[in-house]
């Protein structure tokens, strides 16, 4: 079972911060998952929500702030005072952190609410600049964007995110040329997911934090899990 640290080691560090990614980078796990939006001045930044309200001491939409304005916010204060100085990282900063490391990087393009014109092209350009196309997976709930990614950068693996228990997930993935299925746990352990895995589909399942669910996913045929607690899953599987 492959282990991906969800938003970095987000169970023990503030999510999607360099602290969380450093912790994950020090673990012998398979990969790391992170989320990308576009700042108001067109910089790919790593944060999960469309707004900064939940994870920082600020308020407002990511797309309405420049990267310099975003950098003024604490991205760790809501987790713990210890991490007050953590900032919202740019995608470039995260790629620099993992430069030369063996971890795969699952970059989720968060364009399923706002379209962020130009974001996928900028992410693709960064991946190519760092020479890590074989190390990256681009995933999204925005399947139109995923289809465009595969058309523009066929060398980069894509993962189709979805939450529903779809009867035809493999057919949908084939239509958009997605390489892997990235479902929520219920799909993976129900018959459609088990059948897809048995027929050779790559399933990476989110977000799995309980050992019993991780074992269920493995027994159902999933290849990987995304977890907030990669250290716990290492003890379970490795």
Buried (B, 14 or more C-beta within 10 A) or exposed (E): BBBBBBBBBBBBBBBBBBBBBBBBBEBEBBBBBBBBBBBBEBBBBBBBBBBBEEBBBBEBBBBEBEBEBBBEBBBBBBBEEEBBEBBBBBBBBBBEBBEEEEBBBBBBBBBBEBEBEEBBEBBBEBBBEBEBBEBBBBBBBBBEBBBBBBEEBEEBBBBBBBEEBBEEBBEBBEEBBBBBBBBBBEBBBEEBBBBBBEEEBBBBBBBBBEBEBBBBBBEBBBBBBBBBBBBBBBEBBE
